[in-house]
Amino acid sequence: MTAPLNLANDPEDTLYSRIGPDTLHELVTRFYGLVAQHPALIPIFPADLTLTARKQEAFLSGFLGGPPLYHQKFGHPRLRARHLPFEITPTRAQAWLACMNAAMHDTPTLAPEDAAELFAALTRTAAAMVNTPEPAQESAQ
């Protein structure tokens, strides 16, 4: 899940080149503003999201076909392994996607077709990060 996203098969036409670093930064900033307020996500994220946002932006840069900033600064992403310490349930994956979707809609410089392409890729990634089933619900007596 770490290969650059380039559905056009044109090395010059990547999602990163279409979105650009400034819009990507805006998107990640908006996204983590939402994550910081989401009750399902707060327990698995640090109180200070500065480094987390920096890592996400670096990862997305390479994931979208831009510079491999995450690899350069932090090594191989090993997404699944790095996320195993956190209980990522299907509900949390959906919450994460909902925050990303809202951030995309609130980023005016992100073209709708690019947002749709990015969201589809992140939907697959979020599903792959699920590592914990939903907690059992107590049955009503």
C-alpha positions as CSV (number, residue, x, y, z in Angstrom):
1,M,0.0,0.0,0.0
2,T,3.0,2.3,-0.2
3,A,3.5,2.4,-4.0
4,P,2.9,5.9,-5.4
5,L,-0.6,6.5,-6.6
6,N,-0.5,7.1,-10.4
7,L,-3.6,5.8,-12.1
8,A,-2.9,7.7,-15.3
9,N,0.4,5.7,-15.9
10,D,2.1,8.9,-16.9
11,P,5.1,9.7,-14.7
12,E,4.4,13.4,-15.0
13,D,0.7,13.2,-14.2
14,T,0.6,12.1,-10.6
15,L,-2.1,12.9,-8.0
16,Y,0.7,14.7,-6.1
17,S,1.5,16.9,-9.2
18,R,-2.2,17.8,-9.6
19,I,-2.8,18.5,-5.9
20,G,0.5,20.1,-5.1
21,P,2.4,20.5,-1.8
22,D,0.5,23.6,-0.6
23,T,-3.0,22.0,-1.0
24,L,-1.7,18.8,0.5
25,H,-0.5,20.8,3.5
26,E,-3.9,22.5,3.8
27,L,-5.7,19.2,3.6
28,V,-3.5,17.5,6.3
29,T,-3.9,20.6,8.6
30,R,-7.7,20.6,8.3
31,F,-7.8,16.8,8.7
32,Y,-5.9,16.8,12.0
33,G,-8.0,19.6,13.3
34,L,-11.0,17.3,12.9
35,V,-9.2,14.2,14.2
36,A,-8.3,16.2,17.4
37,Q,-12.0,16.6,18.1
38,H,-13.4,13.2,17.1
39,P,-14.3,11.1,20.1
40,A,-13.6,7.8,18.4
41,L,-10.1,8.9,17.3
42,I,-8.9,10.9,20.3
43,P,-7.9,7.8,22.3
44,I,-5.5,6.5,19.7
45,F,-3.8,9.8,18.8
46,P,-1.3,11.9,20.8
47,A,-2.5,15.1,22.4
48,D,0.0,17.0,20.3
49,L,-0.6,16.1,16.6
50,T,2.3,18.1,15.2
51,L,4.6,15.2,14.5
52,T,1.7,13.0,13.4
53,A,0.6,15.6,10.9
54,R,4.1,16.0,9.6
55,K,4.5,12.3,9.1
56,Q,1.1,12.0,7.4
57,E,2.0,14.8,5.0
58,A,5.4,13.2,4.2
59,F,3.7,9.8,3.7
60,L,1.0,11.2,1.4
61,S,3.7,13.1,-0.6
62,G,5.3,9.8,-1.7
63,F,2.0,7.8,-1.8
64,L,0.6,10.3,-4.3
65,G,3.6,10.1,-6.6
66,G,5.6,13.1,-5.2
67,P,8.9,13.1,-3.3
68,P,9.4,10.2,-1.0
69,L,9.7,12.4,2.1
70,Y,8.5,9.8,4.6
71,H,11.1,7.3,3.4
72,Q,13.8,9.9,3.6
73,K,12.9,11.2,7.1
74,F,11.5,8.1,8.8
75,G,12.3,5.0,6.8
76,H,9.9,2.6,5.2
77,P,6.3,3.4,6.2
78,R,5.4,-0.3,7.1
79,L,1.9,1.0,7.6
80,R,0.3,-2.1,9.0
81,A,3.2,-2.7,11.4
82,R,3.4,0.9,12.6
83,H,-0.3,0.9,13.3
84,L,-0.5,-2.5,15.2
85,P,0.0,-0.9,18.6
86,F,-3.3,1.1,18.2
87,E,-6.7,-0.5,18.3
88,I,-8.1,0.4,14.9
89,T,-11.6,-0.9,14.7
90,P,-13.9,-0.7,11.7
91,T,-15.6,2.2,13.4
92,R,-12.3,4.1,13.9
93,A,-11.4,3.5,10.3
94,Q,-14.7,5.0,9.2
95,A,-14.2,7.9,11.6
96,W,-10.8,8.5,10.1
97,L,-12.2,8.5,6.6
98,A,-15.1,10.8,7.6
99,C,-12.6,13.3,9.0
100,M,-10.6,13.0,5.7
101,N,-13.7,13.4,3.6
102,A,-14.7,16.5,5.5
103,A,-11.2,18.0,5.3
104,M,-11.3,17.3,1.5
105,H,-14.6,19.1,1.1
106,D,-13.3,22.0,3.2
107,T,-10.1,22.4,1.1
108,P,-11.2,24.7,-1.7
109,T,-8.0,24.2,-3.8
110,L,-8.5,20.4,-4.0
111,A,-10.3,19.6,-7.2
112,P,-13.3,17.3,-6.7
113,E,-12.0,14.7,-9.1
114,D,-8.6,14.6,-7.3
115,A,-10.4,14.4,-4.0
116,A,-12.4,11.4,-5.3
117,E,-9.3,9.6,-6.5
118,L,-7.5,10.3,-3.2
119,F,-10.5,9.2,-1.1
120,A,-10.8,5.9,-3.0
121,A,-7.1,5.1,-2.3
122,L,-7.4,6.1,1.3
123,T,-10.5,4.0,1.7
124,R,-8.5,0.9,0.7
125,T,-5.7,1.9,3.0
126,A,-8.0,2.5,6.0
127,A,-9.6,-0.9,5.5
128,A,-6.1,-2.5,5.6
129,M,-5.3,-0.8,8.9
130,V,-8.2,-2.3,10.8
131,N,-6.6,-4.6,13.3
132,T,-9.2,-4.9,16.1
133,P,-12.8,-6.1,15.9
134,E,-15.6,-3.9,17.3
135,P,-16.0,-4.4,21.0
136,A,-18.8,-6.8,21.9
137,Q,-22.0,-5.0,22.7
138,E,-23.7,-5.9,26.0
139,S,-27.0,-7.6,25.3
140,A,-30.1,-5.9,26.7
141,Q,-31.6,-7.8,29.6
